[in-house]
Amino acid sequence: MACKYCYAGYNKMASAPDGGVSKELIDKSLDFLVDQLQPIYPPVLVIGFGGDPIEAFDYVMYAQEKVASDKKYAAVKVMMSSTHGQTLTETHIQYLEKHGGYISFSIDGTRENHLRTRASRGAGVDSYSRVLKAYEKAKDRLFCSVNGTVTPDGNLAEDLTHLYDLGFRTITMLPVRPAETQNYEFNDPFLEALKNQYSNLIKHFKTLDDQKLAGILSSITSEDYFNKFFNRIVFKKNFHRKCGAAFNFVYVSAQGQITPCASFRPYQGEQYVIGHLDTGLDLEKIAPIFGFSTHHVEPCKSCEVESVCSGFCFYNSLQATGRVDKPFEKECELAKHLVYELRDFMAYLESERPQVLKAYKDHCQKIEALDRSFFEAH
C-alpha cells in the first residue's frame, strides 16, 4: 500500500526505517510489560502495530503462543492493529478464529473515496475489492471492525453509511493527521472542509429513519472522533485529557526504544524517546505527558468545551507548536465546531426522536458493562 496519509510514515520509512520485529524484541517487550509497567499500567493488550501485522504474522503467532505458555502473562492479550486486508488468507482466519476471533479492516468508505486515499503500489490493483473479498471470507467467522480516515476531499456521511450498509457494526472514523504526511496541510481550507463534513453528517443523520439512525449511532465506537464527543454530551461525562500517549499505551521500536505512541518515531530525534527496554522509562521525560490535564493549561482550562473536548493529540501539538502541552489552534477549532453541532443534535434527538436517543443510550450502557467485566477479569 501507499496510502496518502500513512500514519506509519510510508514516505519517511524509505529513508529512516524503524527496522523489523524480532522474537527477541517480543520476549523483552512482554517481560518489560509485566515486570516493569505493572505498577503504572494495567497490562492487558499487546498490539502488533503496522504497517500491517499480517505481513509479519509469524511474529503475532509467536507472541500469542508465548503468552499462552506461561501463567506469568495471564493478564496479557495479544492482538493486531488494523489490516489493509490485501493478503489475508484462510490460514490467518483460522488462527484468529482459534485465538481471539477479532480482526479490524482499514477501509475509508465508498470505493471512490477508498481508492483515492488508500492507493496500492501495484499498478491497476483494486485495493477496495481486495479488502471486501477478505471481509466476505471473515465476516461470519470473526468479529470484524473497521477503521477509516476522514480526509477533506472525502464524504463522511456517504462513507459511514456505506460501511454500515456493508454490514460493519463497529466503526471508527478519525480525521487525517496532517503532521504525519506532506499530502495534507492543516490550513484554513482543510479545516473548513472537515467542519463541513461533520456538519453534513449530522444533516444526513436527520434524514434517516429511526431504525437506521439508531443502528448507525450504535455502530460508531467510543474511539470515533464524532462519537467520543457525542457520548460525553449524552451522558454528561467530563474528561480532562484526550491523548492516551504515555498514559494508556507506549510504543516499542524494533531497536527497543520506548516512545509515548507510534507517532513519536525514535528516528525523528532523542526528544521522542522516553525509555528503553534495557533501561526502563525515563520518569523525568514521561512526567509532563503522564500528568497532563486540561485543568492546568491555557487556553484549555478557560474553554467552554474543555470537559467535552478533553484536550488534544500530543504529537500533533508537538509538530505544530513545538510543545506537547500546547494545543494546536486549528485542532481546537474543529473540536469546538463539532461540540456545538452535537449539542444541537442532542437537543434535536431529545425533542424530536427520543426513541433513537434511548436506543443509543441502551447500547452504550451495554458496551460499558462488557468493557467493565473484561477489565475486572484481568
C-alpha positions as CSV (number, residue, x, y, z in Angstrom):
1,M,0.0,0.0,0.0
2,A,1.0,3.6,-0.5
3,C,-1.8,5.5,1.4
4,K,-1.8,9.3,1.1
5,Y,-1.9,9.8,4.8
6,C,0.2,6.9,6.1
7,Y,0.4,7.2,9.9
8,A,3.3,4.8,10.0
9,G,5.3,7.1,7.8
10,Y,5.4,5.4,4.4
11,N,7.4,8.3,2.8
12,K,9.7,8.7,5.9
13,M,10.4,5.0,6.3
14,A,12.1,4.8,3.0
15,S,14.9,7.0,4.3
16,A,14.8,6.3,8.0
17,P,13.3,2.9,8.7
18,D,12.5,1.6,12.1
19,G,13.5,-1.9,11.1
20,G,11.6,-5.1,11.6
21,V,10.3,-7.0,14.6
22,S,12.1,-10.0,16.1
23,K,11.4,-12.8,18.6
24,E,14.0,-11.3,21.0
25,L,12.1,-8.0,20.9
26,I,8.8,-9.7,21.6
27,D,10.4,-11.6,24.6
28,K,11.8,-8.4,26.0
29,S,8.7,-6.4,25.4
30,L,6.4,-8.9,27.2
31,D,8.8,-9.1,30.1
32,F,9.0,-5.4,30.4
33,L,5.3,-5.1,30.3
34,V,4.6,-7.4,33.2
35,D,7.7,-6.8,35.2
36,Q,8.2,-3.0,34.9
37,L,4.9,-1.5,33.9
38,Q,2.7,-3.4,36.3
39,P,2.7,-0.6,38.9
40,I,1.7,2.0,36.3
41,Y,-0.4,0.4,33.6
42,P,-2.9,-2.5,33.8
43,P,-1.1,-4.9,31.4
44,V,-3.9,-6.0,29.1
45,L,-3.1,-5.6,25.5
46,V,0.0,-6.2,23.3
47,I,-0.7,-5.0,19.8
48,G,1.2,-5.9,16.7
49,F,1.4,-2.5,15.0
50,G,2.0,-1.6,11.4
51,G,2.3,-1.1,8.6
52,D,0.3,-4.3,8.6
53,P,0.8,-7.1,11.1
54,I,-0.5,-9.7,8.6
55,E,2.8,-9.2,6.8
56,A,4.6,-10.5,9.9
57,F,2.0,-12.9,11.1
58,D,4.6,-15.5,12.3
59,Y,5.5,-13.0,15.0
60,V,1.9,-12.4,16.0
61,M,1.6,-16.2,16.4
62,Y,4.9,-16.3,18.4
63,A,3.7,-13.7,20.8
64,Q,0.3,-15.4,21.2
65,E,1.9,-18.8,21.9
66,K,4.5,-17.3,24.4
67,V,1.7,-15.6,26.3
68,A,-0.4,-18.8,26.4
69,S,2.6,-20.9,27.6
70,D,3.4,-19.1,30.8
71,K,1.0,-18.0,33.6
72,K,3.3,-15.0,34.2
73,Y,1.5,-13.5,31.2
74,A,-2.0,-14.4,32.4
75,A,-3.2,-10.7,32.2
76,V,-1.8,-10.2,28.7
77,K,-3.8,-10.5,25.5
78,V,-2.1,-10.3,22.1
79,M,-4.0,-8.5,19.3
80,M,-3.3,-7.0,15.9
81,S,-3.8,-3.4,14.7
82,S,-5.8,-2.9,11.6
83,T,-5.1,-4.9,8.4
84,H,-5.4,-3.5,4.9
85,G,-6.9,-6.9,4.0
86,Q,-4.9,-7.3,0.8
87,T,-3.1,-10.5,1.8
88,L,-5.5,-12.1,4.4
89,T,-5.6,-15.9,3.8
90,E,-7.6,-18.8,5.1
91,T,-4.6,-19.7,7.4
92,H,-4.8,-16.3,9.0
93,I,-8.5,-16.5,9.5
94,Q,-8.3,-20.0,11.1
95,Y,-5.7,-18.9,13.5
96,L,-7.6,-15.7,14.5
97,E,-10.7,-17.8,14.8
98,K,-8.9,-20.0,17.3
99,H,-7.1,-17.3,19.2
100,G,-9.5,-14.4,19.7
101,G,-11.8,-14.2,16.7
102,Y,-11.2,-10.5,16.1
103,I,-9.9,-8.5,13.1
104,S,-10.0,-4.8,12.1
105,F,-10.1,-3.8,8.5
106,S,-8.8,-0.5,7.1
107,I,-11.5,0.9,4.7
108,D,-12.2,4.6,4.1
109,G,-15.8,4.2,2.9
110,T,-17.1,4.1,-0.6
111,R,-15.0,2.7,-3.5
112,E,-14.3,6.1,-4.8
113,N,-13.0,7.6,-1.6
114,H,-11.1,4.4,-0.6
115,L,-9.2,4.2,-3.8
116,R,-8.4,8.0,-3.7
117,T,-6.7,7.8,-0.3
118,R,-5.7,4.1,0.1
119,A,-3.8,3.6,-3.1
120,S,-1.9,0.4,-3.9
121,R,1.7,0.4,-5.0
122,G,0.8,-2.2,-7.6
123,A,-0.3,-0.8,-10.9
124,G,-4.0,-1.5,-11.6
125,V,-4.6,-3.1,-8.2
126,D,-8.1,-2.6,-6.8
127,S,-7.5,-2.4,-3.1
128,Y,-11.1,-1.8,-2.3
129,S,-12.3,-5.0,-4.0
130,R,-9.5,-6.9,-2.3
131,V,-10.4,-5.8,1.2
132,L,-14.0,-6.5,0.7
133,K,-13.1,-10.0,-0.6
134,A,-11.2,-10.6,2.6
135,Y,-14.1,-9.3,4.7
136,E,-16.5,-11.7,3.0
137,K,-14.2,-14.6,3.9
138,A,-14.0,-13.5,7.6
139,K,-17.3,-11.8,8.5
140,D,-19.2,-14.9,9.6
141,R,-16.2,-16.3,11.5
142,L,-14.5,-13.4,13.1
143,F,-15.6,-10.2,14.9
144,C,-14.9,-7.7,12.1
145,S,-14.5,-4.0,12.8
146,V,-13.4,-1.2,10.6
147,N,-11.0,1.8,10.9
148,G,-11.4,4.6,8.4
149,T,-9.8,8.0,7.9
150,V,-11.7,11.2,7.3
151,T,-9.9,13.4,4.7
152,P,-11.0,16.9,3.4
153,D,-11.8,15.5,0.0
154,G,-14.0,12.7,1.2
155,N,-17.7,12.5,2.1
156,L,-18.1,11.3,5.7
157,A,-21.9,10.9,5.5
158,E,-21.6,8.7,2.4
159,D,-18.6,6.8,3.7
160,L,-20.0,6.0,7.2
161,T,-23.4,4.9,5.8
162,H,-21.7,2.8,3.2
163,L,-19.6,1.0,5.8
164,Y,-22.8,0.3,7.8
165,D,-24.6,-1.0,4.8
166,L,-21.7,-3.4,4.1
167,G,-22.5,-4.9,7.5
168,F,-19.9,-3.4,9.8
169,R,-21.3,-2.7,13.3
170,T,-18.1,-1.5,14.9
171,I,-16.8,1.5,13.1
172,T,-14.1,4.1,13.9
173,M,-13.6,7.1,11.7
174,L,-10.8,9.6,12.6
175,P,-9.7,12.8,10.9
176,V,-6.4,12.6,9.0
177,R,-3.4,13.9,10.9
178,P,-1.5,16.3,8.6
179,A,1.6,16.4,10.7
180,E,2.4,12.9,9.5
181,T,2.3,13.5,5.8
182,Q,3.1,16.1,3.2
183,N,-0.1,15.3,1.3
184,Y,-2.3,17.3,3.7
185,E,-1.7,20.6,5.4
186,F,-3.9,21.7,8.3
187,N,-4.7,25.2,6.8
188,D,-8.0,27.1,6.7
189,P,-9.4,25.3,3.6
190,F,-8.5,21.9,5.2
191,L,-10.3,23.0,8.5
192,E,-13.4,24.2,6.7
193,A,-13.6,21.0,4.7
194,L,-13.5,18.9,7.8
195,K,-16.0,21.1,9.6
196,N,-18.4,20.8,6.6
197,Q,-18.0,17.0,6.6
198,Y,-19.2,16.7,10.2
199,S,-22.0,19.3,9.7
200,N,-23.2,17.4,6.7
201,L,-23.0,14.1,8.6
202,I,-25.4,15.4,11.2
203,K,-27.7,16.8,8.5
204,H,-27.6,13.3,6.8
205,F,-28.5,11.6,10.1
206,K,-31.7,13.7,10.4
207,T,-32.9,12.3,7.0
208,L,-32.6,8.6,8.1
209,D,-35.5,6.6,9.6
210,D,-35.3,5.8,13.3
211,Q,-34.1,2.2,12.9
212,K,-31.2,3.1,10.6
213,L,-30.2,6.2,12.6
214,A,-30.2,4.2,15.9
215,G,-28.2,1.4,14.2
216,I,-25.5,3.7,12.8
217,L,-25.1,5.7,16.0
218,S,-24.8,2.4,17.9
219,S,-22.2,1.1,15.4
220,I,-19.8,4.0,15.9
221,T,-17.2,3.2,18.6
222,S,-16.1,5.2,21.6
223,E,-12.8,5.9,19.8
224,D,-14.5,7.6,16.8
225,Y,-14.0,11.3,16.7
226,F,-17.7,12.1,16.3
227,N,-18.9,9.6,18.9
228,K,-16.3,10.4,21.5
229,F,-17.8,13.9,21.9
230,F,-21.4,12.8,21.4
231,N,-21.2,10.1,24.1
232,R,-19.8,12.7,26.6
233,I,-22.6,15.1,25.8
234,V,-25.3,12.5,26.1
235,F,-24.1,11.0,29.4
236,K,-22.7,14.3,30.8
237,K,-19.2,12.9,31.2
238,N,-16.2,15.0,32.0
239,F,-12.7,14.2,30.8
240,H,-9.5,16.2,31.1
241,R,-7.1,14.5,28.7
242,K,-7.8,13.2,25.2
243,C,-4.4,11.8,24.2
244,G,-3.5,8.4,25.7
245,A,0.1,8.6,24.8
246,A,2.4,7.5,27.7
247,F,-0.7,7.2,29.8
248,N,-2.8,4.4,28.2
249,F,-0.1,3.0,26.0
250,V,3.5,3.2,24.9
251,Y,5.2,2.2,21.7
252,V,8.3,0.0,21.4
253,S,10.5,0.3,18.3
254,A,12.5,-2.5,16.7
255,Q,15.6,-1.3,18.5
256,G,13.9,-1.4,21.9
257,Q,13.3,2.3,22.3
258,I,10.1,3.4,24.0
259,T,8.1,6.4,22.8
260,P,4.8,7.8,24.0
261,C,3.0,6.3,21.0
262,A,3.7,5.1,17.5
263,S,3.6,8.6,16.0
264,F,6.6,9.6,18.1
265,R,9.1,7.7,15.9
266,P,12.5,7.4,17.6
267,Y,14.4,8.1,14.4
268,Q,13.0,11.7,14.5
269,G,15.2,12.5,17.5
270,E,16.0,11.6,21.1
271,Q,13.4,14.0,22.3
272,Y,10.8,11.5,21.2
273,V,12.3,8.6,23.3
274,I,11.1,8.2,26.9
275,G,13.0,5.0,27.7
276,H,14.4,1.7,26.5
277,L,13.6,-1.9,27.2
278,D,17.0,-2.4,28.7
279,T,17.0,0.6,31.0
280,G,13.3,1.3,31.7
281,L,11.3,4.5,31.5
282,D,12.9,8.0,31.9
283,L,10.5,9.3,34.6
284,E,11.6,12.9,34.0
285,K,10.6,12.7,30.3
286,I,7.4,10.9,30.9
287,A,6.1,13.1,33.8
288,P,4.8,16.1,31.7
289,I,2.8,13.8,29.5
290,F,1.7,11.3,32.2
291,G,0.5,14.1,34.4
292,F,-1.2,16.2,31.8
293,S,-4.6,17.7,32.5
294,T,-6.6,20.4,30.6
295,H,-7.2,21.9,34.0
296,H,-3.6,23.0,34.1
297,V,-3.0,24.6,30.7
298,E,-4.4,27.6,28.7
299,P,-6.5,28.0,26.7
300,C,-8.0,24.7,27.7
301,K,-8.9,25.4,31.2
302,S,-10.8,28.6,30.2
303,C,-12.5,26.9,27.2
304,E,-16.3,26.3,27.4
305,V,-16.0,22.9,25.8
306,E,-13.0,21.8,27.8
307,S,-14.7,18.9,29.6
308,V,-16.2,17.5,26.4
309,C,-13.2,18.1,24.1
310,S,-10.7,16.9,26.8
311,G,-7.6,18.2,25.1
312,F,-5.6,17.3,22.1
313,C,-3.1,15.0,20.4
314,F,0.3,15.5,21.9
315,Y,2.1,14.6,18.7
316,N,0.0,17.0,16.6
317,S,0.7,19.7,19.1
318,L,4.5,19.0,19.2
319,Q,4.6,19.2,15.4
320,A,2.5,22.4,15.2
321,T,3.8,24.3,18.3
322,G,7.0,22.7,19.4
323,R,5.5,21.6,22.7
324,V,3.4,18.6,23.8
325,D,1.4,20.6,26.3
326,K,0.4,23.5,24.0
327,P,-2.8,23.0,22.0
328,F,-2.9,23.4,18.2
329,E,-5.3,26.2,17.5
330,K,-6.9,24.7,14.4
331,E,-7.4,21.3,16.1
332,C,-9.2,23.2,18.8
333,E,-11.4,25.0,16.2
334,L,-12.5,21.6,14.7
335,A,-13.3,20.2,18.2
336,K,-15.3,23.3,19.2
337,H,-17.3,23.2,15.9
338,L,-18.3,19.6,16.4
339,V,-19.2,20.0,20.1
340,Y,-21.5,22.9,19.2
341,E,-23.1,20.9,16.4
342,L,-23.5,17.9,18.6
343,R,-25.2,19.9,21.4
344,D,-27.8,20.9,18.9
345,F,-28.1,17.4,17.6
346,M,-28.6,16.1,21.1
347,A,-31.4,18.7,21.6
348,Y,-33.0,17.6,18.3
349,L,-33.0,13.9,19.4
350,E,-34.4,14.7,22.8
351,S,-37.3,16.7,21.4
352,E,-38.0,15.0,18.0
353,R,-36.7,11.4,18.2
354,P,-36.4,10.3,21.9
355,Q,-36.7,6.6,20.9
356,V,-33.4,6.9,18.9
357,L,-31.7,8.5,21.8
358,K,-32.9,5.8,24.2
359,A,-31.7,3.1,21.8
360,Y,-28.3,4.7,21.7
361,K,-28.1,5.1,25.5
362,D,-29.1,1.4,26.0
363,H,-26.4,0.3,23.6
364,C,-23.7,2.4,25.2
365,Q,-24.5,1.2,28.6
366,K,-24.4,-2.4,27.4
367,I,-20.9,-1.9,25.9
368,E,-19.7,-0.2,29.1
369,A,-20.8,-3.1,31.1
370,L,-19.0,-5.5,28.8
371,D,-15.8,-3.4,29.0
372,R,-16.0,-3.3,32.7
373,S,-16.4,-7.1,33.1
374,F,-13.4,-7.6,30.7
375,F,-11.1,-5.3,32.7
376,E,-12.3,-6.7,36.0
377,A,-11.5,-10.2,34.8
378,H,-7.9,-9.1,34.1
